[in-house]
Amino acid sequence: MMQELAILAKHETHSPFCIPAWYSHWVAMNRDLATQYSAQPVFSEKQVEERYQSFVSESYARQEAEREAEADRLIEKLSEETTGKRRIVYFAETPYFSILRQAKTLRNAGYETVLLCMKPIPEELSTSFENAFDLVGDDLRSFVTLGRLAGSIKAFIFHIQCWMWGYHTARRIIECANDVPCVCEFYDVTSAVTTRENLYRMLSSRPDPIGMVDMDLSIEGFLFRNADGVVHRLTSRLINEIRKSHASNVADLQFMPWPDSVPDPSTSGKLSNEYGKPCLVYAGAVHPSSSDPGLSPLALFSKTVVSLLEQGCVIHIYNDPHRMPGRTDPDYTKWFEIESRFPTFKMLKGVGPERLPVLLSRYDFGLLLTEYTPEVLQNRKRYFEGAMGTKIFSYLEAGLPVLVNSEAKLAGKFVEENAIGLAFDADQSMHFPDTLKNTDYRKLVKNVGRYCQVNLMSNRISEMIEFYELVTGRKNQ
């Protein structure tokens, strides 16, 4: 590895974290939009409620007989006598891999695990889901169908995967759940991400951005007041601020997508042995060209990728397996242009969690590093600082040290305190090759292995089980 680092250190380039030259133009371009949306009246609670109920009615009207027949089959199946195991039912629109890790471990611990989701499971991911769940009901399409299922089956816990702009699904499940405790797991919390006006801009291409934003914010409050528990990847300070804003005293649990296995520390199969350069990997969805750099730091991720490529790195991106961008898709043209310019850059289709650790283990570092310019980024600072990215744990599971922004304080502190990667301060002039040249890579790899050994999902799942017991006890009081 040190030989490869020495090769990289010969490249002299500027920091990828300088303030972009287009900043003044960007500010002027967005000033009018900000003024326009700040002048719009906020939807009243009555308007939000009318919109939600209309959404429910329209969804009932669009239900398909075939999907309802599938719901009937699932209800009958889940009404049968079980083996006495406690049943945990996961609800989702598109199920992602964090809940897979949980469900697989809970199943191994003796729980019955069920997944009910609106989107179809891709065939290439079916094995991963079969290994995690005793029963999968997918392609149900309608959130009111999920609500119907929630009102018709019994379980120890309903565990609901919550996404921005999809909170109405969780609300419907809670409304229909009868006496089953409902735990909401949040990935992004809308009110904490940025201001209301910026959220309007985020959805400015939609027919009714104001109504959509205001309904999401209102239902977020409903979830925090009516769920029996919330699971998150935020600092205690941030989750407490969110609860306070919604007058909520809901029980909460910070729970990460802990690794499933201890990585192999061998470096014999590393791609850097083939390329003669450090190889970095990014696992997850990339942002389209239209992404607003004022609303997401990852909108500028492509600039960081280009800078690192110019400094001599190899970078491969394994996209979200649920949605691989097409080369002719205008929203992703910039990524394929980068691929054309640099032989050391590849856009690859993502894979399921069964295969991902082996693929990632061939690289040297997992990448979660992006250009960060506070003058441009309008996300609330507390969110960038106080949330943890899930892909960090995919990298660790594969044995990779992680590269993160130090400005993302929760992630940066986590990486540095455990000595499992490098946190870069974007405000400083940073020459990436010099940093790597002075890094004890083998020690980082050993630390990653030790961290995974202690923090396996099988070791940490007791925290989730205890949380389930807590919320169930409160529900039954």
C-alpha positions as CSV (number, residue, x, y, z in Angstrom):
1,M,0.0,0.0,0.0
2,M,2.8,2.4,0.8
3,Q,4.2,2.1,-2.7
4,E,0.8,3.1,-4.1
5,L,0.6,6.0,-1.8
6,A,4.1,7.2,-2.9
7,I,2.9,7.2,-6.5
8,L,-0.1,9.2,-5.6
9,A,1.9,11.7,-3.6
10,K,3.7,12.8,-6.8
11,H,0.6,14.5,-8.1
12,E,0.3,18.2,-7.3
13,T,-3.2,19.7,-7.5
14,H,-5.4,22.1,-5.7
15,S,-7.7,21.2,-2.8
16,P,-11.1,20.0,-3.9
17,F,-12.6,22.1,-1.2
18,C,-12.1,25.6,-2.4
19,I,-15.2,27.9,-2.7
20,P,-16.6,27.4,-6.2
21,A,-16.2,30.3,-8.6
22,W,-19.9,30.1,-9.5
23,Y,-21.0,31.0,-5.9
24,S,-22.0,34.7,-6.6
25,H,-24.0,33.6,-9.7
26,W,-25.7,30.9,-7.7
27,V,-26.7,33.3,-4.9
28,A,-28.2,35.8,-7.4
29,M,-30.1,33.0,-9.3
30,N,-31.7,31.7,-6.1
31,R,-32.5,35.0,-4.3
32,D,-35.7,35.5,-6.3
33,L,-36.9,31.9,-5.6
34,A,-36.3,32.3,-1.9
35,T,-38.3,35.6,-1.8
36,Q,-41.1,34.0,-3.8
37,Y,-41.5,31.0,-1.4
38,S,-41.0,33.0,1.8
39,A,-44.0,35.1,0.8
40,Q,-46.3,32.1,0.4
41,P,-48.8,31.4,3.2
42,V,-48.3,28.2,5.2
43,F,-51.0,25.6,4.8
44,S,-53.3,25.5,7.8
45,E,-53.8,22.3,9.7
46,K,-57.3,22.1,8.2
47,Q,-55.9,22.3,4.7
48,V,-53.2,19.7,5.5
49,E,-55.9,17.4,6.9
50,E,-58.1,17.8,3.9
51,R,-55.2,17.1,1.6
52,Y,-54.3,14.0,3.5
53,Q,-57.8,12.7,3.5
54,S,-58.2,13.4,-0.2
55,F,-54.9,11.5,-0.8
56,V,-56.4,8.5,1.1
57,S,-59.6,8.6,-0.9
58,E,-57.8,8.9,-4.2
59,S,-55.6,5.9,-3.3
60,Y,-58.6,3.8,-2.4
61,A,-60.1,4.6,-5.8
62,R,-56.9,3.5,-7.6
63,Q,-56.6,0.2,-5.8
64,E,-56.1,-2.8,-8.1
65,A,-58.1,-6.0,-7.7
66,E,-55.0,-8.1,-8.2
67,R,-53.1,-6.3,-5.4
68,E,-56.1,-6.5,-3.1
69,A,-56.2,-10.3,-3.7
70,E,-52.6,-10.4,-2.7
71,A,-53.4,-8.5,0.5
72,D,-56.2,-11.0,1.2
73,R,-53.7,-13.8,0.8
74,L,-51.2,-12.1,3.2
75,I,-53.9,-11.5,5.8
76,E,-55.0,-15.1,5.7
77,K,-51.3,-16.3,5.9
78,L,-50.6,-14.0,8.8
79,S,-53.7,-15.0,10.6
80,E,-52.5,-18.6,10.8
81,E,-51.1,-19.9,14.1
82,T,-47.4,-19.3,14.4
83,T,-44.8,-21.4,16.1
84,G,-45.0,-19.1,19.2
85,K,-42.4,-16.7,18.0
86,R,-42.9,-13.0,18.5
87,R,-43.7,-11.4,15.2
88,I,-42.0,-8.2,14.0
89,V,-43.6,-6.7,10.8
90,Y,-41.5,-4.2,8.8
91,F,-43.4,-1.8,6.6
92,A,-41.7,0.2,3.8
93,E,-42.2,1.8,0.5
94,T,-38.9,0.8,-1.0
95,P,-37.1,-1.4,1.6
96,Y,-33.5,-0.6,2.1
97,F,-30.6,-2.5,3.6
98,S,-30.5,-1.2,7.1
99,I,-33.7,-3.0,8.0
100,L,-32.4,-6.1,6.3
101,R,-29.5,-6.3,8.8
102,Q,-31.9,-5.9,11.7
103,A,-34.4,-8.4,10.5
104,K,-31.8,-11.0,9.6
105,T,-30.3,-10.8,13.1
106,L,-33.8,-10.7,14.8
107,R,-34.7,-13.8,12.8
108,N,-31.6,-15.6,14.0
109,A,-32.5,-14.6,17.5
110,G,-35.8,-16.4,17.3
111,Y,-38.2,-13.8,16.1
112,E,-40.6,-14.1,13.2
113,T,-39.8,-11.4,10.7
114,V,-42.2,-10.1,8.0
115,L,-41.8,-7.5,5.3
116,L,-44.7,-5.7,3.7
117,C,-43.7,-3.1,1.1
118,M,-45.2,-1.1,-1.8
119,K,-42.4,-1.5,-4.4
120,P,-41.4,-4.8,-5.9
121,I,-38.2,-6.5,-4.8
122,P,-35.8,-6.8,-7.7
123,E,-35.1,-10.5,-8.6
124,E,-31.4,-10.1,-8.1
125,L,-32.1,-9.0,-4.5
126,S,-34.5,-11.8,-3.6
127,T,-32.0,-14.0,-1.9
128,S,-31.0,-11.1,0.5
129,F,-34.6,-10.6,1.5
130,E,-35.3,-14.3,1.8
131,N,-32.4,-14.6,4.3
132,A,-33.8,-11.8,6.4
133,F,-37.6,-12.4,6.5
134,D,-39.8,-15.4,7.1
135,L,-42.4,-13.8,4.8
136,V,-42.2,-11.0,2.1
137,G,-45.2,-9.3,0.7
138,D,-44.0,-6.9,-2.0
139,D,-45.4,-4.9,-4.9
140,L,-48.4,-3.9,-2.8
141,R,-48.3,-0.5,-4.5
142,S,-50.7,1.5,-2.3
143,F,-50.1,2.9,1.2
144,V,-53.8,2.3,2.0
145,T,-53.2,-1.4,1.3
146,L,-50.4,-1.3,3.9
147,G,-52.8,0.4,6.3
148,R,-55.4,-2.3,5.6
149,L,-52.8,-5.0,6.4
150,A,-51.8,-3.2,9.6
151,G,-55.4,-3.2,10.8
152,S,-55.9,-6.9,10.0
153,I,-52.8,-8.7,11.4
154,K,-51.3,-9.2,14.9
155,A,-47.7,-8.6,15.8
156,F,-45.4,-7.9,18.7
157,I,-44.1,-4.7,16.9
158,F,-44.8,-2.8,13.6
159,H,-41.5,-1.3,12.5
160,I,-42.1,1.4,9.9
161,Q,-39.3,2.7,7.6
162,C,-39.9,6.4,7.2
163,W,-38.7,8.6,4.3
164,M,-39.1,12.2,3.5
165,W,-42.1,12.9,1.3
166,G,-43.5,9.5,2.3
167,Y,-44.6,10.1,5.9
168,H,-48.3,9.6,4.9
169,T,-47.6,5.9,4.7
170,A,-46.4,5.7,8.3
171,R,-49.4,7.8,9.5
172,R,-51.8,5.4,7.8
173,I,-50.2,2.4,9.4
174,I,-50.3,4.0,12.8
175,E,-54.0,5.0,12.3
176,C,-54.9,1.4,11.4
177,A,-52.6,-0.5,13.8
178,N,-55.2,-1.2,16.6
179,D,-53.2,-2.2,19.7
180,V,-49.9,-3.1,18.0
181,P,-47.0,-0.8,19.1
182,C,-45.6,1.2,16.1
183,V,-41.9,2.1,15.9
184,C,-40.9,4.6,13.2
185,E,-37.3,4.5,11.9
186,F,-36.3,7.8,10.3
187,Y,-33.7,8.1,7.6
188,D,-34.0,11.9,7.0
189,V,-36.2,14.1,9.3
190,T,-37.8,16.7,7.0
191,S,-38.0,19.6,9.5
192,A,-34.3,19.2,10.5
193,V,-32.9,19.0,7.0
194,T,-33.4,22.7,6.0
195,T,-35.9,25.6,6.2
196,R,-39.5,25.4,5.0
197,E,-38.6,27.8,2.2
198,N,-35.7,25.7,1.0
199,L,-38.0,22.6,1.1
200,Y,-40.4,24.4,-1.2
201,R,-37.4,25.0,-3.6
202,M,-36.4,21.4,-3.3
203,L,-39.8,20.4,-4.8
204,S,-40.2,23.4,-7.1
205,S,-40.6,21.2,-10.2
206,R,-43.7,19.4,-8.6
207,P,-47.2,20.6,-9.2
208,D,-47.8,21.7,-5.6
209,P,-44.6,22.0,-3.7
210,I,-46.1,24.1,-0.9
211,G,-48.9,21.6,-0.2
212,M,-46.5,18.7,-0.4
213,V,-44.0,20.2,2.0
214,D,-46.5,21.4,4.5
215,M,-48.2,18.0,4.6
216,D,-44.9,16.3,5.2
217,L,-44.0,18.6,8.0
218,S,-47.4,18.3,9.6
219,I,-47.4,14.5,9.4
220,E,-43.9,14.4,10.8
221,G,-45.3,16.0,13.9
222,F,-48.1,13.4,13.9
223,L,-45.6,10.6,13.9
224,F,-43.5,12.1,16.7
225,R,-46.6,12.5,18.8
226,N,-48.4,9.2,17.9
227,A,-45.7,6.6,17.3
228,D,-44.7,4.5,20.3
229,G,-41.0,4.9,19.5
230,V,-38.6,6.4,17.0
231,V,-35.3,5.0,15.8
232,H,-32.7,7.2,14.2
233,R,-29.1,7.9,13.4
234,L,-28.9,11.4,15.0
235,T,-27.2,13.0,18.0
236,S,-29.2,13.1,21.2
237,R,-29.1,16.9,21.0
238,L,-30.7,16.9,17.5
239,I,-33.3,14.3,18.3
240,N,-34.3,16.2,21.4
241,E,-34.6,19.5,19.5
242,I,-36.9,17.7,17.0
243,R,-39.1,16.2,19.7
244,K,-39.3,19.6,21.4
245,S,-40.5,21.2,18.2
246,H,-43.3,18.7,18.0
247,A,-44.3,18.8,21.7
248,S,-43.4,15.1,21.8
249,N,-42.0,12.9,24.6
250,V,-41.8,9.8,22.4
251,A,-39.2,7.2,23.4
252,D,-36.2,7.1,21.0
253,L,-33.2,4.9,20.2
254,Q,-30.1,5.8,18.3
255,F,-29.3,2.6,16.3
256,M,-26.8,2.3,13.5
257,P,-26.8,-0.3,10.7
258,W,-24.1,-2.3,12.5
259,P,-21.9,-4.7,10.5
260,D,-23.1,-8.3,9.9
261,S,-19.7,-9.8,9.9
262,V,-16.0,-9.3,10.8
263,P,-14.0,-8.4,7.6
264,D,-11.0,-10.4,6.3
265,P,-7.9,-8.2,7.0
266,S,-6.0,-9.6,3.9
267,T,-4.9,-7.0,1.3
268,S,-3.8,-9.6,-1.2
269,G,-6.8,-9.0,-3.5
270,K,-6.7,-5.2,-3.5
271,L,-7.3,-3.5,-6.8
272,S,-4.5,-1.1,-5.9
273,N,-2.1,-4.0,-6.6
274,E,-3.4,-4.0,-10.2
275,Y,-3.7,-0.2,-10.7
276,G,-0.6,0.9,-8.8
277,K,-2.8,3.7,-7.2
278,P,-5.1,3.9,-4.2
279,C,-8.6,2.8,-5.0
280,L,-11.6,4.5,-3.5
281,V,-15.2,3.3,-3.7
282,Y,-18.6,4.9,-3.2
283,A,-21.6,2.7,-2.5
284,G,-24.9,4.3,-3.1
285,A,-27.0,6.6,-5.2
286,V,-25.3,9.6,-6.9
287,H,-27.2,12.9,-7.2
288,P,-28.5,14.0,-10.6
289,S,-27.2,17.1,-12.4
290,S,-30.2,19.1,-11.4
291,S,-29.5,18.7,-7.6
292,D,-29.4,22.0,-5.9
293,P,-26.0,22.6,-4.2
294,G,-27.8,24.8,-1.7
295,L,-29.8,21.9,-0.4
296,S,-27.5,18.9,-0.4
297,P,-23.7,18.6,0.0
298,L,-23.7,15.6,-2.3
299,A,-24.8,17.8,-5.2
300,L,-21.2,18.8,-5.4
301,F,-19.8,15.3,-4.9
302,S,-18.9,15.0,-8.6
303,K,-16.5,17.9,-8.2
304,T,-14.7,16.1,-5.4
305,V,-14.6,12.9,-7.5
306,V,-13.0,14.8,-10.4
307,S,-10.4,16.4,-8.0
308,L,-9.4,13.1,-6.5
309,L,-9.2,11.5,-9.9
310,E,-6.9,14.3,-11.0
311,Q,-4.7,13.6,-8.0
312,G,-4.2,10.0,-9.2
313,C,-6.9,8.1,-7.4
314,V,-9.0,5.3,-8.8
315,I,-12.7,5.7,-8.0
316,H,-15.5,3.3,-8.6
317,I,-19.2,3.9,-7.8
318,Y,-21.6,1.1,-7.1
319,N,-25.0,2.7,-7.5
320,D,-28.1,2.0,-5.6
321,P,-29.2,-1.5,-6.9
322,H,-32.8,-0.3,-6.9
323,R,-32.1,2.4,-9.5
324,M,-29.0,2.4,-11.8
325,P,-28.8,5.6,-13.9
326,G,-28.9,5.1,-17.7
327,R,-26.2,6.5,-20.0
328,T,-28.9,8.4,-21.9
329,D,-30.5,9.8,-18.9
330,P,-29.9,13.6,-19.1
331,D,-30.0,13.9,-15.3
332,Y,-26.9,11.8,-15.0
333,T,-24.9,12.9,-18.1
334,K,-22.1,14.5,-16.0
335,W,-21.3,11.1,-14.3
336,F,-20.9,9.3,-17.6
337,E,-18.9,12.3,-19.0
338,I,-16.5,11.8,-16.0
339,E,-16.3,8.1,-16.9
340,S,-15.3,9.0,-20.5
341,R,-12.6,11.4,-19.3
342,F,-11.0,9.2,-16.7
343,P,-10.1,5.5,-17.3
344,T,-9.8,5.2,-13.5
345,F,-13.4,6.0,-12.9
346,K,-16.3,3.6,-13.3
347,M,-20.1,3.8,-12.8
348,L,-21.2,0.3,-11.8
349,K,-24.5,-1.3,-11.0
350,G,-25.1,-1.8,-7.3
351,V,-25.5,-5.3,-5.7
352,G,-27.4,-6.7,-2.7
353,P,-25.9,-6.9,0.8
354,E,-25.0,-10.6,0.3
355,R,-22.4,-9.6,-2.4
356,L,-21.5,-6.1,-1.4
357,P,-18.8,-6.7,1.3
358,V,-16.8,-8.9,-1.0
359,L,-16.9,-6.4,-3.9
360,L,-16.0,-3.5,-1.6
361,S,-13.2,-5.3,0.1
362,R,-11.1,-5.0,-3.0
363,Y,-10.7,-1.2,-2.5
364,D,-8.6,0.7,-0.1
365,F,-11.0,3.3,1.3
366,G,-14.8,3.9,1.5
367,L,-15.7,7.4,0.3
368,L,-18.1,9.7,2.0
369,L,-16.3,12.9,1.3
370,T,-17.7,15.9,-0.6
371,E,-17.0,19.5,-1.3
372,Y,-18.4,21.5,1.6
373,T,-19.0,25.2,1.3
374,P,-21.1,26.7,4.1
375,E,-21.7,29.8,2.0
376,V,-23.6,27.7,-0.6
377,L,-25.1,24.9,1.5
378,Q,-28.4,26.0,3.0
379,N,-29.1,22.7,4.9
380,R,-29.4,23.5,8.5
381,K,-25.9,23.1,9.9
382,R,-27.2,21.0,12.8
383,Y,-28.3,18.3,10.4
384,F,-25.1,18.1,8.5
385,E,-23.3,17.9,11.8
386,G,-25.6,15.6,13.6
387,A,-26.6,12.8,11.3
388,M,-24.7,9.6,10.5
389,G,-24.5,8.1,6.9
390,T,-25.5,4.5,6.7
391,K,-22.9,3.6,4.0
392,I,-20.1,4.0,6.6
393,F,-21.1,0.7,8.1
394,S,-21.1,-1.0,4.7
395,Y,-17.5,0.1,4.2
396,L,-16.5,-1.1,7.7
397,E,-18.1,-4.5,7.1
398,A,-15.9,-4.8,4.0
399,G,-12.8,-4.0,6.1
400,L,-12.4,-0.5,4.6
401,P,-11.2,2.6,6.5
402,V,-13.6,5.5,5.7
403,L,-13.0,9.1,4.3
404,V,-15.4,11.6,5.7
405,N,-15.9,15.4,6.1
406,S,-14.9,16.6,9.6
407,E,-17.7,19.1,9.3
408,A,-20.1,16.2,9.5
409,K,-19.3,16.2,13.2
410,L,-21.1,13.0,14.3
411,A,-19.4,11.0,11.5
412,G,-16.1,12.7,11.8
413,K,-15.9,12.2,15.5
414,F,-16.9,8.6,15.1
415,V,-14.2,7.9,12.5
416,E,-11.4,9.7,14.4
417,E,-12.2,8.4,17.9
418,N,-12.2,4.8,16.7
419,A,-9.2,5.4,14.4
420,I,-11.1,3.7,11.5
421,G,-10.6,6.3,8.8
422,L,-9.7,9.9,8.1
423,A,-11.8,13.1,8.6
424,F,-10.9,16.0,6.4
425,D,-11.5,19.7,7.2
426,A,-12.8,21.4,4.1
427,D,-11.8,24.8,5.5
428,Q,-8.2,23.9,5.4
429,S,-6.0,23.6,2.3
430,M,-5.8,19.9,2.0
431,H,-3.5,18.0,-0.3
432,F,-4.9,14.5,-0.4
433,P,-1.7,12.6,-1.4
434,D,0.3,14.1,1.4
435,T,-2.3,13.0,3.9
436,L,-2.3,9.4,2.6
437,K,1.5,9.3,2.5
438,N,1.6,10.0,6.2
439,T,-1.1,7.5,7.1
440,D,-0.5,4.1,8.7
441,Y,-3.0,2.3,6.4
442,R,-2.4,-1.2,7.9
443,K,-3.2,0.1,11.4
444,L,-6.4,1.6,10.2
445,V,-7.4,-1.7,8.7
446,K,-6.7,-3.5,11.9
447,N,-8.8,-1.0,13.8
448,V,-11.7,-1.5,11.5
449,G,-11.6,-5.2,12.1
450,R,-11.5,-4.7,15.9
451,Y,-14.4,-2.3,15.7
452,C,-16.5,-4.7,13.7
453,Q,-15.7,-7.6,16.1
454,V,-17.1,-5.6,19.1
455,N,-20.0,-3.9,17.3
456,L,-21.5,-6.7,15.2
457,M,-25.2,-6.5,14.7
458,S,-25.6,-9.7,16.6
459,N,-23.9,-8.0,19.6
460,R,-26.0,-4.8,19.3
461,I,-29.4,-6.1,18.5
462,S,-30.2,-6.5,22.2
463,E,-30.5,-2.7,22.3
464,M,-33.3,-2.9,19.7
465,I,-35.0,-5.8,21.5
466,E,-34.9,-3.8,24.8
467,F,-36.4,-0.8,23.0
468,Y,-39.2,-3.0,21.7
469,E,-39.9,-4.2,25.2
470,L,-39.9,-0.6,26.5
471,V,-42.4,0.7,24.0
472,T,-44.6,-2.4,24.4
473,G,-44.6,-2.0,28.1
474,R,-45.6,1.7,27.8
475,K,-48.4,0.7,25.3
476,N,-49.8,-1.8,27.7
477,Q,-49.8,0.5,30.7
